[in-house]
Amino acid sequence: MAGAMLLPALLDFADGNDDYRVFLGSAALIGSVCSLVAVATRGQRIQPTPELGFVLVTGVWLVSCVVAAVPLYLASIGLSVADAMFESVSGLTTTGATVIVGLDALPRGILLWRALLNWLGGIGIIGMVLLILPSLRVGGLSLFHLESSDRSDKMLPRVQQLASGIISIYLVLTVACAVAYGAFGMDDFDAVAHAMATVATGGFSTHDASLGYFDSDGILLVATVFMLLGALPFVLYIRFFLPRQFQRWQDPQVALFLWITVICTVILITMRLWHNDVGPWDAFVSSAFNFVSIITTTGFASEDFTGWSHAAVGIFFIAMFIGGCAGSTSGGIKVNRILILWSVVQAGFGKLLRPRSIQPLRYGHRDISADGVQSVTIFISLFFALLMIGTGALATLGLDFVTAFSGALTALANTGPGFGDIIGPAGNFAAIDDHALWVLVFLMLVGRLEIVTVLILLSPAFWRGR
């Protein structure tokens, strides 16, 4: 994080903006503290335990968010502590909601830092989901447990190689996206900043009008393609390049995710042609871009889609819950959990009709363990419980019901825009008071860390005997 701060420092220095001192000073302070801790603990060995894993994951993300907020608070843009923390958490959790108005006039260093937060958060999410959470049996992710303990079907010889493969693919997608943006008219800075936010499905833009600022169908189509690529399991890309591996690993969530995207996009196109005065091409581009932006939880916008029709708003509302695939940078409930829950429902119906039958639980060609079913059930139950609690808390703090409910949902699902005049696609979170922002910060962080990872730390049983 300290090293990343040097990039906006260099950019602000080149632009003659005094904020380079903020980034440089923050990098020096944070880098020095972390180096001292690293030296002081060098050579120490700690026995890894599940309890340590939960503390480590939550602690690293929370500290990273605080660290990332330091230059935002100290910079010349005048953010409060709550504003800076909200922007930091929104960036690292790839939510994409913002409290900053006037992005077009901001120093490029701040804009680059926001894009870097999206990009770093995206790769951090993939690593956490594929390398850490499966071993903690969180959220039904054990199906994606591909590290060294999975010796019967080991994809790469070592965890480090898996991590290297993920990082390489992430870099390639980012560079390819930036080049594509540049080919359709973005300048170099905008292309790089938006590429980092697109592949990370983060949604931070350098303009208040988001990608609608560029008024380019080509740019919207490029964003649509790379948002979809960012929302697919990154393991899929690694399997594709390994001999005889791609055929051995068919993930049903990918097919369902793509089918949902295609069907809902076609419905939106039809409704736009029927209800709105737009041509077929414009209906296709705007429908595909905005729906993919929401279902992948990226949060880019080209226009205020809440004005299309009530039916269109309903489709976007459902998409906010669904999210992308597990093992990607997307948020939401995720398609794999929906498939597992559907398998449980089918087995339950089968048991009611034939009480003595054995109803297998399957995810594609794999059996679903009892732990997996329990993890998914706990996650979905807690998701809706937190959604209700968050909505109640925000409403108590003075927000109207639509803003409170969609704000809690967009924070918990890490989507970005909500609904209504305040936080809809044409608005932002600048008008939300500090107390409500802290509620949203909590929901964003909890949602990004698969809920259980954070909430288990609030259980007295977790600390008993520690």
MOURWO-V990826 format. One record per backbone hydrogen bond with DSSP energy under -0.5 kcal/mol. NH is the residue of the N-H (numbers start at 1). CO is the residue of the C=O. Records with the same first field share a line. If there is no record, write none. Layout:
BEGIN
NH=CO + CO
END
This chain:
BEGIN
5=1
6=2 + 3
7=4
8=4
9=5
10=6
11=7
12=8
13=9
14=10
15=11
16=12 + 13
17=12
20=17
21=18
23=19
24=20
25=21
26=22
27=23
28=24
29=25
30=26
31=27
32=28
33=29
34=30
35=31
36=32
37=33
38=34
39=35
40=36
41=37
42=39
44=41
53=49
54=50
55=51
56=52
57=53
58=54
59=55
60=56
61=57
62=58
63=59
64=60
65=61
66=62
67=63
68=64
69=65
70=66 + 67
71=67
72=68
73=69
74=70
75=71
78=75
79=72
84=80
85=81
86=82
87=83
88=84
89=85
90=86
91=87
92=88
93=89
94=91
95=90
96=90
105=102
106=103
111=107
112=108
113=109
114=110
115=111
116=112
117=113
118=114
119=115
120=116
121=117
122=118
123=119
124=120
125=121
126=122
127=123
128=124
129=125
130=126
131=127
132=127 + 128
133=128
135=132
136=132 + 133
137=133 + 134
138=133
141=138
143=140
144=141
145=142
146=130 + 144
150=147
151=149
153=150
154=151
162=158
163=159
164=160
165=161
166=162
167=163
168=164
169=165
170=166
171=167
172=168
173=169
174=170
175=171
176=172
177=173
178=174
179=175
180=176
181=177
182=178
183=179
184=180 + 181
185=182
186=181
191=187
192=188
193=189
194=190
195=191
196=192
197=193
198=194
199=195
200=196
201=198
202=197
203=197
210=207
211=301
212=209 + 301
213=210
214=211
215=212
220=216
221=217
222=218
223=219
224=220
225=221
226=222
227=223
228=224
229=225
230=226
231=227
232=229
234=327
236=233
237=233
238=234
239=235
240=236
241=237 + 238
242=239
245=242
246=239 + 242
249=245 + 246
251=249
252=250
254=251
255=251
256=252
257=253
258=254
259=255
260=256
261=257
262=258
263=259
264=260
265=261
266=262
267=263
268=264
269=265
270=266
271=267
272=268
273=269
274=270
275=271
276=271 + 272
278=276
283=279
284=280
285=281
286=282
287=283
288=284
289=285
290=286
291=287
292=288
293=289
294=290
295=291
296=292
297=294
298=293
299=293
305=303
307=304
308=305
313=309
314=310
315=311
316=312
317=313
318=314
319=315
320=316
321=317 + 318
322=318
323=319
324=331
325=231
328=325
329=230
332=413
333=321
334=322
335=324
337=334
338=334
339=335
340=336
341=337
342=338
343=339
344=340
345=341
346=342
347=343
348=344
349=345
350=346
351=347
352=348
353=349
354=350
357=354
359=357
360=358
362=360
363=366
366=363
368=361
369=367
373=369
374=370
375=371
376=372
377=373
378=374
379=375
380=376
381=377
382=378
383=379
384=380
385=381
386=382
387=383
388=384
389=385
390=386
391=387
392=388
393=389
394=390
395=391
396=392
397=393
398=395
399=394
404=400
405=401
406=402
407=403
408=404
409=405
410=406
411=407
412=408
413=409
415=410
416=410
417=415
418=423
423=419
424=420
427=424
428=422
429=98
432=429
437=433
438=434
439=435
440=436
441=437
442=438
443=439
444=440
445=441
446=442
447=443
448=444
449=445
450=447
451=446
452=450
453=449
454=451
455=451
456=452
457=454
458=455
459=456
462=459
463=459
464=460
466=463
END
